[in-house]
């Protein structure tokens, strides 16, 4: 599996242009399309005006000839309707192209490092989550803010859930890797998919309302009633109109023949209006939703995993069903013009035909609507990850093993640039913990977050900023940022104990964990902290856990002498260069020899 994915990444890396160049060229091409669409809209408006003047001129010059006037008016109305529909299509296309352009410009800004004003996902912050708060998954300058490209609330919520729930089974992760790698080969498709989604985000409850609407019963009428209103009455009205145009019927008699269709239309007008208004409210963005599904169907995917995903979600039926629904919506919109509605209903019983079509549509497709919504939402969510892959072709996918080995070579945090110092992590099968010491600002916390972030992304099927990564997928748990809770009247120390209790409960229940702990028991005094930390570490050695422990308490490092097969000491060293500190931010073996708190206090004039 991983070899196939590496080939995809190699293709992306070998591409003639990098991501920034690609999005720049796509922006330029899209701007040209926008210019042409605006020109077409102007021409359409002029043609509509011309049709109006033709109709007025026809009535004026042929006044007195009922047949010719009738033909001119009927043809003018038909032409006007076609032009209005075409104008609406052009406007929709223009909005989509403008959204594509905006998406491309966003990607260029992100690639230039300008992404910190994007949506932060604060609503998903959960201080009790096993790692999200500690690793800054949500909030300002967080992982969600950097990765998220979703437009709809449903997809935004889903990507948040994915980031909070990594996969554990290697086969599931490898399937995700394959899907994301395949989609990353289609950046133009992703830009357009998100452009359609852009118009769905305005209605926060769109998907939920559409699913509810699809299950509601529509018009309850007998087959005989449908046959009478939809076939007999229109035939009767059309014949009467033809007889009138041929001067066989007088105007007064013709008006009398229209009483029947007029009465039927008036009798059901309120019911039709209520149903159709609700339909338009629910499906205001049906064009974009349908276009999303049609776009997915038209794109050619080579990956078996993507093809299975489409097959499982009934894509073929969805595009056909949405196409029919869009026609029904178009029929409803056509009646919104009062003059047109009168003509269509008196001659063709338009509302009754539309109501019947809507009934048939629900009978055929209503049960499939939830699957369609899931399909659109799934692809919109995957788009965020796929764009991340396309933007970082040098990143590597993790490989998985059944052994307890853990390897991460030359790792950097995804939010740091390539000039940042890379560090590695190799925990052999028998090793359980690295105890990491180091001075303030030496790089301990950054290293911990790098390891944690790369783990959760790798277990969601994403490549990460490493030269190689191999491990056994395991649930991650961190304790790094405990704080006082004034609202709950809980101290810093008590909150940390609750956090550690949450972790040990999972372990004692038999759930293996990879843990990242920063300064155990930092809310108590030095002697108590040292003794408590050692006892806690001894307890952890009896449980199914591996991990990293960062500390300023050098006495904790003595545990490596008691448990040399299971615990190893690592350090981030600081060196003094006259009146300056020198950091190399490199992880080394051993125990830190130099601390810098006193030095910094003196340098800043806080001590003598």
C-alpha positions in Angstrom: 0.0 0.0 0.0 2.6 2.5 1.0 4.6 2.0 -2.2 1.6 2.9 -4.3 1.1 6.1 -2.3 4.8 7.0 -2.5 4.4 6.7 -6.3 1.6 9.2 -6.2 3.6 11.6 -4.1 6.5 11.2 -6.5 4.3 12.2 -9.4 3.1 15.2 -7.5 6.7 16.2 -6.6 7.9 15.6 -10.2 5.1 17.9 -11.6 6.3 20.8 -13.7 5.0 23.3 -11.3 4.7 23.5 -7.6 1.4 24.2 -5.8 1.8 28.0 -5.7 2.5 28.1 -9.5 -0.5 25.8 -10.2 -2.9 27.9 -8.1 -1.5 31.0 -9.7 -2.2 29.7 -13.2 -5.6 28.4 -12.3 -6.4 31.9 -10.9 -5.4 33.5 -14.2 -7.5 31.1 -16.3 -10.5 31.4 -14.0 -10.3 35.2 -14.2 -10.5 35.0 -18.0 -13.6 32.7 -17.7 -15.2 35.3 -15.3 -14.6 38.1 -17.8 -16.3 36.0 -20.6 -19.3 35.2 -18.4 -19.9 38.8 -17.5 -19.8 39.7 -21.2 -22.4 36.9 -21.9 -24.6 38.2 -19.1 -24.6 41.7 -20.7 -25.5 40.3 -24.1 -28.3 38.2 -22.6 -29.8 41.3 -21.0 -29.7 43.1 -24.4 -31.4 40.2 -26.2 -34.2 40.0 -23.6 -34.8 43.7 -24.1 -34.9 43.1 -27.9 -37.5 40.3 -27.4 -39.6 42.7 -25.4 -39.6 45.3 -28.1 -40.3 42.6 -30.8 -43.4 41.6 -28.8 -44.6 45.2 -28.4 -44.0 45.9 -32.1 -45.9 42.7 -33.1 -48.9 43.6 -31.1 -48.8 47.2 -32.5 -48.5 46.3 -36.2 -50.8 43.3 -36.1 -53.5 44.8 -33.9 -56.8 43.3 -34.9 -55.4 40.0 -36.1 -56.0 37.8 -33.1 -54.2 34.8 -34.5 -51.0 36.6 -35.3 -51.0 38.5 -32.0 -51.6 35.3 -30.1 -48.6 33.6 -31.8 -46.3 36.6 -31.3 -47.2 36.9 -27.6 -46.8 33.1 -27.1 -43.5 33.0 -28.9 -42.2 36.1 -27.0 -43.1 34.6 -23.7 -41.4 31.3 -24.6 -38.3 33.1 -25.8 -38.3 35.3 -22.7 -38.5 32.3 -20.4 -35.6 30.6 -22.2 -33.5 33.7 -21.9 -34.3 34.2 -18.2 -33.3 30.6 -17.5 -30.1 31.0 -19.5 -29.4 34.3 -17.6 -29.9 32.4 -14.3 -27.5 29.6 -15.4 -24.9 32.2 -16.4 -25.2 33.9 -13.0 -24.8 30.6 -11.2 -21.7 29.8 -13.3 -20.3 33.2 -12.6 -20.7 32.8 -8.9 -19.0 29.4 -9.0 -16.0 30.7 -11.0 -15.7 33.6 -8.6 -15.6 31.1 -5.7 -13.0 29.0 -7.6 -10.9 32.2 -7.9 -11.3 33.0 -4.3 -10.3 29.4 -3.3 -7.1 29.6 -5.4 -6.2 33.0 -3.9 -6.7 31.5 -0.4 -4.3 28.6 -1.2 -1.6 31.1 -2.4 -2.0 33.1 0.8 -1.7 29.9 2.9 1.4 28.8 1.0 2.9 32.2 1.7 2.3 31.7 5.4 -0.7 33.9 5.7 -3.3 31.7 7.3 -3.7 32.9 10.9 -6.9 34.8 10.3 -8.8 31.7 9.2 -11.6 30.0 11.1 -10.1 28.7 14.4 -12.7 26.0 15.3 -13.0 27.4 18.9 -16.4 25.7 19.2 -14.7 22.4 19.1 -12.3 23.1 22.0 -12.7 20.4 24.7 -10.3 20.6 27.7 -11.3 17.0 28.7 -10.2 15.5 25.3 -7.3 13.1 25.5 -5.0 15.4 23.5 -6.8 18.2 21.6 -6.2 21.0 24.0 -2.6 20.2 24.7 -1.6 19.9 21.1 -3.5 23.0 20.0 -5.7 21.1 17.6 -8.3 23.9 17.8 -8.0 27.6 18.5 -5.7 30.3 17.3 -2.6 29.1 15.3 -4.0 25.5 15.6 -4.0 22.5 13.4 -7.7 22.9 12.5 -7.1 26.5 11.4 -4.3 25.4 9.1 -5.9 22.3 7.6 -9.6 23.2 7.3 -11.0 24.2 3.9 -14.6 23.1 4.5 -17.5 25.4 3.8 -20.5 23.8 5.3 -21.1 23.4 9.0 -21.6 19.6 8.6 -18.2 19.1 6.9 -16.5 21.5 9.4 -17.9 19.5 12.3 -16.8 16.3 10.6 -13.2 17.3 10.1 -13.1 18.3 13.7 -14.4 14.9 14.7 -11.8 13.3 12.5 -9.0 15.3 14.1 -10.3 14.2 17.6 -10.7 10.5 16.7 -7.6 9.0 15.0 -7.9 5.5 13.5 -6.2 2.5 15.2 -6.5 -0.3 12.7 -3.6 -0.1 10.1 -5.9 -1.3 7.2 -8.3 1.5 7.9 -5.6 4.1 8.0 -4.0 2.7 4.8 -7.4 3.0 3.1 -7.6 6.6 4.2 -4.1 7.2 2.9 -5.1 5.8 -0.5 -8.3 8.0 -0.7 -6.5 11.2 0.3 -3.5 10.5 -2.0 -5.8 9.9 -5.0 -7.8 13.1 -4.4 -4.6 15.1 -4.1 -3.9 14.3 -7.7 -7.0 16.4 -8.7 -6.4 19.9 -7.3 -8.6 21.6 -9.9 -11.5 19.3 -9.0 -11.0 20.1 -5.3 -11.1 23.9 -6.0 -14.4 23.5 -7.9 -15.9 21.1 -5.3 -15.3 23.6 -2.6 -16.7 26.4 -4.8 -20.0 24.6 -5.0 -19.9 24.0 -1.3 -19.4 27.7 -0.8 -23.0 28.3 -1.7 -24.3 25.7 0.7 -22.7 27.2 3.8 -25.1 30.1 4.1 -27.8 27.7 5.2 -26.5 26.1 8.3 -29.4 23.6 8.5 -29.5 22.8 4.7 -28.6 19.2 4.9 -30.7 18.5 7.9 -33.7 20.3 6.4 -33.3 18.5 3.1 -33.3 15.1 4.8 -36.5 16.1 6.8 -38.2 17.4 3.7 -37.4 14.3 1.7 -39.3 12.2 4.2 -42.4 14.4 4.3 -45.5 13.3 2.4 -46.6 15.5 -0.5 -50.0 15.9 -2.3 -52.5 13.1 -1.5 -54.7 12.7 -4.6 -56.3 9.8 -6.5 -55.1 8.6 -9.9 -58.4 9.6 -11.4 -58.0 13.2 -10.1 -54.4 13.3 -11.5 -55.6 12.1 -14.8 -58.4 14.6 -15.0 -56.3 17.6 -14.0 -53.1 16.7 -15.7 -54.4 15.4 -19.1 -58.1 16.1 -19.7 -58.2 19.7 -18.6 -55.0 20.8 -20.4 -56.2 19.1 -23.6 -59.6 20.9 -23.2 -57.9 24.3 -22.6 -55.5 23.9 -25.5 -58.2 22.9 -28.0 -60.3 25.9 -26.8 -57.3 28.2 -27.4 -56.7 26.9 -30.9 -60.4 27.3 -31.7 -60.3 30.9 -30.4 -57.1 31.7 -32.4 -58.9 30.4 -35.5 -61.9 32.7 -34.8 -64.2 29.7 -34.3 -64.8 30.7 -30.7 -65.6 34.3 -29.7 -63.6 36.0 -27.0 -66.5 35.7 -24.5 -67.0 32.0 -25.2 -63.3 31.5 -24.9 -63.3 33.1 -21.5 -66.1 30.8 -20.4 -64.0 27.7 -21.4 -61.3 28.9 -19.1 -63.5 28.9 -16.1 -62.9 25.1 -15.5 -59.1 25.3 -15.4 -59.2 28.6 -13.6 -61.5 27.2 -10.9 -59.3 24.1 -10.4 -56.1 26.1 -10.2 -57.7 28.6 -7.7 -59.1 25.7 -5.5 -55.6 24.3 -5.0 -53.6 27.5 -5.3 -52.9 27.9 -1.5 -51.9 24.3 -1.1 -49.6 24.5 -4.1 -48.1 27.8 -3.1 -47.3 26.5 0.4 -45.6 23.4 -0.8 -43.7 25.1 -3.6 -42.5 27.9 -1.4 -41.1 25.4 1.1 -39.5 23.5 -1.8 -37.7 26.6 -2.9 -36.6 27.4 0.6 -35.1 24.0 1.1 -33.6 23.7 -2.3 -32.5 27.3 -2.9 -29.0 25.9 -3.4 -30.1 22.7 -5.2 -28.0 23.7 -8.3 -24.8 23.8 -6.3 -25.6 20.6 -4.4 -26.4 18.8 -7.6 -23.3 20.2 -9.3 -21.2 18.9 -6.5 -22.5 15.4 -7.1 -22.2 15.7 -10.9 -18.7 16.9 -10.5 -17.8 13.9 -8.4 -19.4 11.6 -10.9 -17.6 13.2 -13.9 -14.1 13.0 -12.3 -12.0 9.9 -13.2 -10.5 8.3 -10.1 -8.1 5.4 -10.4 -8.0 4.4 -6.7 -10.0 1.3 -5.8 -10.7 2.8 -2.4 -12.3 5.9 -4.0 -14.3 3.8 -6.4 -15.7 1.7 -3.6 -16.6 4.8 -1.7 -18.6 6.1 -4.6 -20.3 2.7 -5.2 -21.3 2.4 -1.5 -22.9 5.8 -1.6 -25.0 5.3 -4.8 -23.5 8.1 -6.8 -25.1 7.0 -10.1 -28.6 7.3 -8.8 -27.8 10.5 -6.9 -26.9 12.5 -10.0 -30.0 11.3 -11.9 -32.2 12.1 -9.0 -30.7 15.5 -8.4 -31.0 16.3 -12.2 -34.7 15.5 -12.0 -35.2 17.5 -8.9 -33.5 20.5 -10.4 -36.0 20.4 -13.3 -38.8 20.4 -10.8 -37.3 23.4 -9.0 -37.0 25.1 -12.4 -40.7 24.4 -13.1 -41.6 26.0 -9.8 -39.4 29.0 -10.5 -41.1 29.5 -13.9 -44.5 30.1 -12.2 -43.1 32.9 -10.0 -43.8 35.4 -12.7 -47.5 36.2 -12.3 -48.3 36.7 -16.0 -46.4 33.5 -17.0 -48.1 31.6 -14.1 -51.5 32.5 -15.4 -50.8 31.4 -18.9 -49.1 28.2 -17.8 -51.8 27.2 -15.4 -54.8 28.0 -17.5 -53.4 26.2 -20.6 -51.3 23.4 -19.1 -52.4 23.1 -15.4 -48.7 23.7 -14.6 -49.0 23.5 -10.8 -50.8 20.2 -11.0 -48.1 18.7 -13.3 -45.4 20.0 -11.0 -47.1 18.6 -7.9 -47.4 15.2 -9.6 -43.7 15.3 -10.6 -42.7 16.1 -7.0 -44.8 13.2 -5.7 -43.1 10.8 -8.1 -39.7 12.1 -7.2 -40.2 11.5 -3.5 -41.5 8.0 -4.1 -38.4 7.2 -6.1 -35.6 9.0 -4.4 -36.6 10.1 -0.9 -35.0 7.1 0.8 -31.6 7.8 -0.9 -31.3 11.5 0.1 -29.3 10.8 3.3 -26.7 8.8 1.3 -26.4 11.7 -1.2 -25.8 14.2 1.6 -23.2 11.9 3.2 -21.4 11.6 -0.1 -21.2 15.4 -0.7 -20.2 15.9 2.9 -17.5 13.2 2.8 -15.8 14.6 -0.3 -16.0 18.1 1.1 -14.2 16.9 4.2 -11.6 14.9 2.4 -10.9 17.9 0.2 -9.2 19.6 3.2 -6.8 16.7 3.7 -6.2 16.3 -0.1 -5.3 20.0 -0.5 -2.8 19.7 2.4 -1.2 16.7 0.6 -1.0 18.6 -2.7 0.6 21.6 -1.0 3.2 19.4 0.7 4.4 16.8 -1.8 7.6 16.1 0.2 5.8 15.0 3.3 5.8 11.2 4.0 3.1 8.7 4.8 3.6 6.6 7.9 4.2 2.8 7.7 2.7 0.5 10.3 4.0 -2.5 12.3 2.7 -5.0 14.8 5.8 -4.6 16.9 6.1 -2.0 19.7 8.9 -0.2 17.9 8.4 3.6 17.3 10.4 5.4 14.7 10.0 9.0 13.5 13.0 10.4 11.5 13.8 14.1 11.0 10.4 15.3 12.3 9.2 18.8 12.2 5.9 20.3 13.2 3.6 21.0 10.2 3.2 24.6 11.3 6.9 25.2 11.3 8.9 26.1 8.2 11.6 23.9 6.7 14.4 25.9 8.3 13.3 24.6 11.7 15.6 22.0 13.3 14.4 18.4 12.7 14.6 15.8 15.4 14.0 12.1 15.5 12.5 9.5 17.8 13.3 5.8 18.0 11.8 3.8 20.8 12.9 0.2 20.5 10.5 -2.6 21.2 11.7 -3.1 24.8 11.8 0.6 25.7 8.9 2.2 27.4 9.8 5.8 28.1 12.1 8.6 27.2 12.6 11.0 30.1 13.5 14.3 28.5 15.3 17.1 30.4 16.4 20.5 29.2 16.6 24.2 30.0 13.8 26.7 29.4 13.3 27.5 25.7 15.6 24.6 24.7 12.9 22.9 22.6 11.2 20.3 24.9 7.6 21.5 24.4 8.0 22.0 20.7 9.4 18.5 20.4 6.5 17.0 22.3 4.0 18.8 20.2 5.7 17.8 17.0 5.6 14.1 18.0 2.0 14.3 19.1 0.8 16.2 16.1 2.5 13.9 13.7 1.0 10.9 15.4 -2.6 12.1 15.2 -2.2 13.2 11.5 -0.6 10.0 10.6 -3.4 8.0 12.2 -5.9 10.0 10.1 -4.2 8.9 6.9 -2.2 12.1 6.3 1.5 12.4 5.4 3.6 14.3 7.9 6.8 16.4 7.9 9.3 13.6 8.4 11.8 11.7 6.3 10.3 8.3 7.6 7.8 7.1 10.1 7.0 3.6 11.3 4.9 2.7 14.4 2.1 0.6 15.8 -1.1 2.8 15.9 -2.0 3.5 19.5 -4.4 5.9 21.2 -2.7 9.1 22.2 -3.0 10.7 25.6 -1.3 13.9 26.8 -1.0 16.0 29.9 0.8 19.2 29.3 -1.4 22.3 30.0 -3.3 21.8 33.2 -4.8 25.0 34.6 -6.9 26.3 37.5 -10.7 26.1 37.1 -12.2 29.0 39.1 -15.7 28.1 37.9 -15.4 24.6 39.3 -13.4 25.8 42.3 -10.6 23.4 41.4 -6.8 24.1 41.7 -4.1 23.6 39.1 -2.7 20.6 41.0 -6.1 18.9 41.4 -6.8 19.4 37.7 -3.6 17.7 36.9 -4.4 14.8 39.2 -7.8 14.4 37.5 -6.0 14.3 34.1 -3.6 11.6 35.2 -6.5 9.7 36.8 -8.3 9.8 33.4 -5.2 8.4 31.8 -4.6 5.6 34.3 -8.3 4.6 34.1 -7.9 3.9 30.4 -4.7 1.9 31.0 -6.1 -0.1 33.8 -9.1 -0.9 31.6 -6.6 -2.6 29.2 -6.4 0.2 26.6 -2.8 0.6 25.3 -1.7 4.3 25.1 1.1 6.4 23.9 1.4 9.2 26.4 3.1 12.6 26.3 3.5 14.2 29.8 5.1 17.6 30.4 6.3 18.1 34.0 4.4 15.6 36.2 3.0 17.1 39.4 4.2 20.6 38.7 1.6 22.0 41.1 3.4 20.9 44.3 6.7 21.4 46.1 10.0 20.0 44.8 10.5 17.2 47.3 6.9 16.0 47.1 6.9 16.3 43.3 10.1 14.2 42.9 8.8 11.5 45.2 5.3 11.4 43.7 6.7 11.5 40.1 8.9 8.4 40.7 6.1 6.5 42.3 3.8 7.4 39.4 6.4 6.3 36.9 6.8 3.0 38.7 3.0 2.5 38.4 3.1 3.3 34.6 5.7 0.6 34.0 3.2 -2.0 35.1 0.6 -0.8 32.5 0.3 -1.0 28.7 1.9 2.3 27.9 4.8 3.9 26.1 5.7 7.6 25.8 7.6 10.7 26.5 8.0 12.4 29.9 9.5 16.0 29.9 10.7 17.3 33.2 13.0 19.8 35.0 13.4 17.3 37.9 16.7 15.7 37.2 16.2 13.1 40.0 13.6 11.5 37.9 16.3 10.5 35.5 17.7 8.1 38.0 14.9 5.7 37.1 16.9 4.8 34.0 19.4 3.1 36.3 16.7 1.1 38.0 15.0 0.2 34.7 17.7 0.4 32.0 15.8 -1.8 29.6 12.6 0.3 29.8 13.7 3.9 30.4 16.2 6.0 28.6 17.2 9.6 29.2 17.2 12.3 26.5 18.1 16.0 26.7 18.0 19.4 25.0 21.2 21.1 26.0 21.8 24.8 26.4 25.3 26.2 26.2 26.7 29.5 27.6 28.6 31.7 25.2 29.8 34.6 27.4 26.7 36.6 28.2 24.6 34.8 25.7 22.7 31.5 25.6 23.3 29.1 22.6 20.5 26.6 21.7 20.9 24.0 18.9 17.5 22.5 19.6 18.8 19.0 18.9 17.7 16.0 21.0 20.7 14.1 22.5 21.2 11.1 24.8 21.8 11.8 28.4 20.7 14.2 31.2 20.7 17.9 30.8 23.8 19.5 32.5 22.9 23.2 32.1 19.9 25.1 33.3 19.2 28.7 32.5 16.6 30.1 34.8 19.1 31.9 37.1 21.1 33.1 34.1 17.9 34.6 32.5 16.7 36.2 35.8 20.1 38.0 36.2 20.3 39.0 32.5 16.9 40.6 32.7 17.8 42.5 35.9 15.4 40.5 38.1 18.2 39.3 40.4 21.7 40.6 41.5 
